[in-house]
Amino acid sequence: MNTLILSSSLSKNSRSFLVCKNVEKELINQGVHCTLIDIRDIRIQPCHLGKTKDMESLTKTIDNTDNIIIGMGVHCYSINDGLKILLDNCFSGATNKFFGILCAAGGERSYLSTMHLTQICMNEWRMIQLPRIIYVTGKDFTKDVITSDEVLERIKVFCKEFNIIGNKLIA
């Protein structure tokens, strides 16, 4: 199984990136081939300006991956502009793929903000979502380390289920 993990936060202190790194480590331990892309490292621009070389490369990566995990922060109870640009420009090859969501938010009450991403992926590309989301807040971290035992356990369960279901869907 070839899985793309897309960290979509543009924040230099991104907690969703830290969750993506933890998920990547856990999936690799389960024998899953993972590619982690941090959009802070690629050049993006709105679609009316055309795709950058980095966006072309991401489009090819999405075309060639079996499954996608999207890490996101919460911005006005929705996704950030960088992720929206990538969804609009690079996800044409995501049709019918299996996906999961990792979300870092500033507080406890934004947990439904991931539904916007779910709606986009399911309606636009008929993607199939793992019905488990990793949702974290600042209280789950000490500096740059996830210290919540509950979150670490949820990451293990998320990865186990993503691996099992993902393999069944591509078989």
N, C-alpha and C positions, 0 to 999 in steps of 0.2 A: 504494500500500500504506500502510495506516494502522497504525502500530505503537505500542503502549503499552510504555513502559519503567517498571517498578515497582521503585523502590529501597525495600527493606523493612527496612533496618537502622534502629534507633532510636538508635544511637550518635552522639554529636555529632561524633566524629572518624571517621566511617564510610568505610572504604576501599572497600566495595562500592558506595557512592554515587559515589566517584571513578571506578570502573570503568564504572558506568552513564553518567556524563557523557561519558567517552571513547567509549563505544559510540554514544551519542546523536549526538555530533559526527561520527563516522565514517559512520553511517547517513544523516544529513542531507547529508553530502558526496556520498553515492550517490543522492540524490534521494528518500529515504524520508521521509514525513511521520511525525514522532515526537512523542509526548506523554510527558514524563518526570514521573512523580509520585513525590515523596519523602514517605514516610509519616510522617516527622518533622513534616511540615507539616499533617497532617490529624488530626482527632479520631477515635479509634477506641475501641471498647468491646466487651466480650464479647457474644455473640449473645443471651443471656438478658436483656440490658438494651435490646435493640433497636438498629437501625441509627441512627447519627448522620447528619446532613445530608451530611457529608463522605463517609461510607460509601455513602450513596444515590447521590451524584455519581460515586463510583468505580465502583459497580455499573453505572451507565449508560455510563460510559466503556468498561468491559470489554465490555458488550453491543455497543457500536458500533465496536470496534477489530477489525482483521483478525488481528493477531498480538500476542503478549505476550512481553516479555523480563523476567525476574524477577531482580533483584539481591538477593543474600542474604549474610549473615554466617553463620558456623557457631556454633551454640549447643548444647553437649552432643551433638555430632555430628548435629545436625538443624537445623531451621528455628527462627526465633525466634517468640515468642508473638504479636507484632504481625502477622507474615505469616500465622500460623495463623488468627488472628481474621479477617483479610481473605479468606483462602481459604474459611473456613466461611461467611462472610456475603455476599461480594461477587462470587464467581466463578461463579454459576449460568449466566451468559451466556458462559462460556468453553468450552462444549462444542464439541469438534472443532476448536478453534483450534490454530494452530502456536505453539510457545513455545521459548524458549531460557533458559539459566541462566547467570548471572554470580555467582561466589562469591569472597568474600574470607575467608581463614581465618588463624588465628594461627600455623599451622605446616604442614609438608609432608604430614602424615599424615591429614588430614581430608578428602581429596579425594572419598571415597565418601559423605560426608555429604549431598551433593546428591541422592543416590538417593532419599531420603525424599520430597523435593519432586517428583521424577520420578514416583514411585509414586502420590502423591496426584493429580497432574495427569492422568496417563494412566489411572488406574483410576476416578477420580471423574468426570472430564469427557471422557474419551477424547481428550485433547489429543495432538498429535503433536510430539515434541521434536526439535529440531536435535541430531544426535548429536555435538555439540561443545560443551564447557563451557569457559568462561573461569574458571580457578582461579588466584587470586593469594594471596600471603602478604606479610608486612611487608617482606621482602627485595626485593620488586619496586618499592618506593617510596622516594623521598627526600622527606621531609616529606609534602606533599600532592600529589606528582607521581609518576606512573608513570614509572620510569626504566629498567625492564627492556626491552631491545630485543625479547627473545623474547615478552614479554607484549604489547607494542604490535603485533607482527606477528600474534600469535594473535587480537588484537582485529580487525585488518583482515580476516583469513580468516573469523572468526566472522561479521562483518557482511556480507561478500560472500556467504557461503553462506546466511545468514539471509535476505538480500534475494532471492537467486535462487530458493531453495526456497519462501520465503513467497509470492512472486509466482506461482509455478507452482501452489501450493495454492489460491490465491483466484481463479485464472483460470477 
